[in-house]
Amino acid sequence: MRLAEIMKGIDCRLGFDCEVSDVTNDSREVKAGSVFVCIQGVRMDGHDFAASALEKGAAAVVCERDLGLAKQALVADSHKAFGKMAANFYGNPAERLRLVGVTGTKGKTTVTTLVKAILTRSGQKVGLIGTNQHETGGEIVPSSNSTPGPMTLQGLYAAMRGNGYGFCVMEVSSHALDQQRIGDSFYETAVFTNLAHEHLDYHKDMEDYFAAKAKLFSICSSAVVNLDDEYGRRLLGMIKVPVMTFSLEREADLMAKEIVCHADSVDFVLCAGGVESRVHFAMPGRFSVKNALAAAGACLQLGVGIDTIVSALSEVKGICGRIEIIPTHRDFTVITDYAHTPDSLENVLSSLKETVSGRLVALFGCGGDRDRSKRPLMAAAAARYADRLIVTSDNPRTEDPQAIIDEILPGLEGTEVPYDVVVNRREAIYFALRQAKPGDTIVLAGKGNEDYQIIGHEKFPFDERIIVAEALKEIYG
């Protein structure tokens, strides 16, 4: 492909043309024929690697400032340019897909999975992009973040189109919106789930975080918004396209009543447009009802009938890593959940508290090299509902696990909940299972679908399902 084709639609100073093999913003991936895009990152500036990229055989570098290099293309915004370049490289596949975008602090994975299930039930071929995995029809692709980088994203779009898919349902993170990873993707409908304390290691404050999320609603033709969230109510006044609202607490287009929570599910009546439908949903908790309403709203905006929506919701068997029950064949229950923010941990524990017959035990930690201010808040949230806490590691990354725990524990000051500190997460799980009593529910919070643990800069195998099975065999035989 020619460089001029890749740069089509981008305002740039380009005094040459050449054949191009690929596009990247990672200098380690540069090879002969690559175009290297210089991105100003949080920790490093790609412009510092432009000359070395050319030495490695790059056909050109795209940069925001004149570096005095012979093969440079100057653009005003490298992030924006990269998104469009990736789309051009793959032939703009998103133009032939109906896109559904879901954003928010919590619920993105659940809502996207539910929307895919409903659309599939209606007879559509649907791709998925998200935290758990990417599904393109040809294969299931492992995911390293909610919204992938521009080249990966456009490649996924292209794979979906190649497999005859008409829809793509995707999680759209605040990072992706801020960094313009999605290029010029335009969404047929966009969903706002909620906004809570998270990612403040990247965003300077909640206002900045909200502003990033709100960008999605300027590139869609319809929207679905949670009225129970204060930021959702603010967003409602900003959106210029048709909006469908949902709520458990206020008058809205979609509501739920007669909610009955069980240990492994929830029953409710879905109210939409004067029609009331009974739903049995295989995920417990009132917040699961909100996720179901969000997915229903998205599909109604896309023209799916309410009967199809209700049938699909009732057929869902659960979602990997989201209040997922790990089989124990014992007289206690073990649940793994991705909850890694104060609000999400509180939601999970408060929902389970309504149904447990014994103690509610919460095992949790906080990720390293991430927002430190939420650490004591996690402890305080857990202490509000759990009968016992086990404080341990999550993904410590380059931080000392004990130092992270030392910043978690102040959140327990003034509370009476008993707790133990077991720094090694594997040992903490073994400890929890040894202490288990009949009727207990043990919540392993923070990892969910993740099958690894990040220590330093490396990923080590760490699947809590496997660890629980091994521990039960060792402890109980």
N, C-alpha and C positions, 0 to 999 in steps of 0.2 A: 504494500500500500504506500502511496506517496504521502509525504509530509503535508503537502498543500491540502490533500483530502482530509487528513486528520485534523487540520487546523480550520476547517471550513466552519463558518459561523462564529469564529472567535476573533475579536479585535486584537490584532497583533502586528508587530513589525517583523516581517519575514522576508529576507532578501535572497533566499535560496530555496531549493527543493531537493528532495532526495528520497530514496526508497527506505521504508521503515519496516522493521520486523515486529516490534512491540512497543508498548508505552509503560513506563514505570516511574514511581517516585522514590524507589528504594535503590540506592546506589549499589547495594550488594547484588542486585538482580540484573544490573546492566551487562549487556553483551553486545556483540557486533550488530549494528543496525537498530539498536534501541533508541527511543526518545526518552531522555531523562527529564522529568518535571521537577523543578526546584521548589519544594514546599517549605515554608517557614513553619516548623513544628513547635511543640511546647518545650522540648529539650534541645533539639538540633535544627539547624537551618540547612536545607538542601542546597542552597547556593554555595555553601562551603565545599560541596562535593562535585560541583559542575565540571571543573577542569579534569579531575580524575576520571569522571564518567566518560569524557571525550577520549582520554588516554586508553580507556578500556574498550573503545570501539563504538561508543554511542554515535549515532548518526546526527543527533542534534540535542541541544538542551533548551528547555523552555524556562524562562526566568522572569522575575518581576523587576529586576534592575540590570543595567548594562554591566556585564562582567568582562567586557573586552575580548570575548571569545569569538572565533570565526564562525562557529555553527550555533549561534544562539538565536532564539526567537523570543522577543520581548512581549509580555502580556501584562495587563493591569492587575490581574488576580490569578495566581497559579492554581489555587484550589478550584475556582470556577472553571478555568481552562481545562484542568485535568478531567473534571467530570464530563465536559463536552467532548474532549478528545477521545475518552474511552467509549462514549456513545458512538462517535463517528467511526472508530476503529471496528466496532462490531456491527455497523450498519444501522444504528439507531433502532434496536429491536423493541424498545419500550413503546414506540409509536404504534406497534401492532399488538400490544397487550392492554388489557383492562386492569389497571393497577388499583389496589386497595392498600392504603398505608395506615398503620396503627402506631400511635405514639403515646407516651406517658411513662411515669416512673415504674408502675406496677401493671401487670396484666397483659402486656404486649404479646407474650408468647401464647398465653391461653386464648386471648381473643383472636389472634391470627389463625391458630389451630382450629378454633371453632368456626371461623368464617370459611376456612378451606373445607371443613367437613360439611357445612351447609351448602356451599356452592357445588361441591362434588355430589351431594344428595340431589341437587336440582339438575344434575346431568352435565355439568361443566367440567372441563379439564383445567385443573388449578395447580399452579406452582406455589411454593412457599419459601420465603427467605426469613430467617430468624435466628434466635439465640440457640435453640436446640440443634437445628440442622437446616440445610437448604434442600428442597425437593424440586427437581427440574423435570421429572418424568423419566429420564434416562437412568438416574442414580440418585442416591441420597448422599449429599456432600456435607462433610463435617463443617461446623461453623466455629469461628474463633471470636466473633462478636455479633451483636444484633444486626447491624447493617454493615455489609462488607465494603471494602474500598471500591473506587470507581471501576477498575478493570475487572475485578471479580464480579461485581454487581452486573455490569453489562454483559459479561460472559454468561452469567446465570440467566439473564433475560433471553439471550440468544439461544441458549440450550432449551429453554421453555418453548420458544417459538419453533425451534427445530423439531420438537416433539409434539407439536400441534396444540400446545396449551394456549388458551385464550385469556386466562386470568393469572395474575400474580398477586398474592397476598403477602405483605411484608411488614416486619417491624422497622420503624424509622426512628433511630435514636437521636438524641439532642446533639451528640457529637457529629453524626452524619449530616444533620441539617446545618450545623455551624460550619463544618468543613466542606460543605457542598459536595459530599461524596455522591449524592444521588443525581448530579448533573441537572439536566432539564426534564427529569421524570415528572409526569403530571398524573395526578391521582383522580380516579373517577369518584372515589369517596375516601375521606380521611377520618380517623377515629381518635378522639382524645379520651384516655382512660382516667388519668389523675396526675397530680404533681406532688411529690413529697421530697423530703430531705435526702438528696443523693447527688453525686457527681460534683460536689462543691470543691473538689480538688482541681476540677477543670473549669467549671463556671465560677465566676467571681462571687456570685450570690444567687438567691432564688429568682430575682428579677431577670438576671442574665439567662438563667436556666429556662425560665418561662418564655422569654423572647425567642430562644432557639426552638423550643417546641412549637411555638405559634407560627413559625415560618411554614410549616406543613400546610396550614390552612389558607395560605395565599396561592397554593399550587394544586388546588383540587376543585372539582365541580359540585361536590356535595360533602356534608360533614355529619358526624355523630359526636355528641358531646355529653359528658357526665355532669349533670347539674348538682350532684352532691359534693362536688369538689369546688372549692372557692376559686381556683384558677380556671376551672371549666366555666364557671359563671362569668368570669372576666372575659374569657375567650369568646363566649357566645356573643358579646357585644362588639367583637372585632371582626367576626366572620361575615363575608359579603355574599356567600352562596347559601343555597337551601340547607337548613340544619334540622336534624332529628335529635331530640334530647332524650336522655334516660335518667331515671332516679328511683331510689327506694324511699326517699324522704320528702320529695316535692312533687308538685304537679308537673308531668312531663309527657312526651309523646309515647314513651315506653315506660311501664311501671311493673312492679311485681307485688303481689299480695299473698296472704296465707302461706308465708314462708315457714317451712318446717325443716330444721336442720337435723341431720343424722350424722353418725360417726364417719360415714364414707360417702355421703351424698346429701342432696337437698331437694326438697319438693317445693314448688311454688306455682302460682298462677300468673302467667304472662299476660299483661294487658296492653294491647296495641290497637289503636284506631277503633275502639269500641268492641273489639273481639277479645274474649278471655279464653286462654288455653292452658291446660295443666301440663307442667313439665316436671319430669324426674331427671335430675342432672347429677351425674356421677362424680361430683366434686363438692366437698362439704363447705359450708360457710356462706354468710351473707355476701361477702365480697365475690364469691363465685357466681352468685346471682347477678351481680353487677356486670361481671365479665360476659355472662350469657346475654344480658340485655344489650351490651355494646355490640356483640357479634350479630345479634338479631337486627339491631338498628342498621348496621352496615349492609346487611343482606336485603333489608327492606328498601334501602336507598338504591340498591342494584336491581330491584324489581323481583326479588324472590318472594313467593307467597308465604303467608304465615304458617300454613299447615306443613309445608316443607321445612321451615325453620324449626318448628316445634318437634317434628319427627327426628330431625338431625340432632338437635340438642339432647333428646332423650336416648339417642343411640350412642353418643360419645361415651367411651369407657374410662376416661381419665387421660391425663397428659403427663408425660415423662417429667419427673422432677418437680411437679406441682402438686403438693399434698399427696404424694405417691406412697401408698402403703407397701412396705417391704415385707414379703411373707416371712413369718417366724415360726408358725405352727406351735406357738406357745400361748400362754394365757395373758400376754401383754401385746401391745401394738407398737410398731416402729414405723415412723413416717419420715420421708426425706422431702425437703422443700427448699426452693431456691431463695427463700426470704433472706435478704441481706441488707435491708434498710429497717430503721426503727418502725416505720409505719407498716411495712409488709410483715414483719415479725409479729407485731401486735395484732394484725388482722388474722394471721394464721392461728396464733395461740388463743385469741378471744373466741374464735369460731369453734375450735376444738374443745375449749373449756366447757362449752354448753353440753357436750356429749360424752365426755370421759367418765368412767365409773370409778377409776382410781386416781393416781397422781398424774399430773401433767408435767413432764420433765422436758426442759428445753436445753439442748446442746448447741452452742453457737460460738462464733468468734467474729473477727472483722478482718477484712483484707488489708494487706500491707500496701504501702505506696498509693493509698487512696485517701479520701476525705477522712481526716482524723477526728473532726468535730462530731461525727455521728457515733463514735465508739461508746461513750458513756450513755448516749441516748438509746443504743441497742440494749444495753443492760437494763436500763430503766423500763423499756418497753417489755422486755422479757419478764421482769420482776412483777409487772402488773397482773400477769395471768398465770405464770408457771408456779407449780408447787415446789419445784426444785430446779436449780440451774447447774449446768456443767459448762464452764467457760474454757474454751480451747482455741485452737488455731483455725483459720480459714485458708486463704492463700497468702502466706506471709510475704511472699516475694522477697525484696531485699531488706526488709525490716526484721529485727529480732522479735520472734513470736512472743516472748515474755514481755517485751516492751509494749507490744500492742495490747496484751492483756492488762498490763498495768494502767493503760489509758481507758480500758473498758470498765474496770472495777469501781472507779468513783461513782458510776451511775447506780451502784447498789447501795450507796450510803443512805441511811435513813430507812431502808427497807428491811423486812424481816425474813425474806425468802432465803432458805439455806442454799449454799452453793459450794461447789468444788472447782478447783482449777486443775486441769490436766492438759498440759501444754501440747503434747503430741496428740493429734486428732484421732489417729487410729487407736491409741491407748485410751483416749476419752470414750470412744464408742464401746470398746471392750468394758470399760469401767461402768458405763451406763447400763449395759446389758447384764452385768453381774449384780447391779443394784436393783434390777427390775422386780416389781412385785405384781401379783395378779391384778388385772384391771388397769395397769399403768399404760399411758401413751407417751412414748419417747419421740420427740421431734428433733431430727437432725437438720438444723437450719443452716442455710448459706451455700450449699453445694448443689443440691437438686440434681439436675441432669448432668452436671460436670463429672467426668470420669478421670479427673486428674487433680493434682495439687501443685501449685506453683511455689517453689522454694528457691530463692535466689532468682536466677533467670531461666531455670529449667522447669519443665513439666514432668511430674512423676505420676505413674498410674495410681489412681485413687478413686475407685468406684465404691460408694457406700453400700450398694446392694451386695457386692462381693464380700466386702469387709464384714457386714452384718452376718452373712451366711457362714463365713469362716469363724467368726466369734461365737456364734450359737453352737456350732459343731464342737469347738474347743471347750466351751463352758458347760454345755448341757449334754454333749455326746450325741 
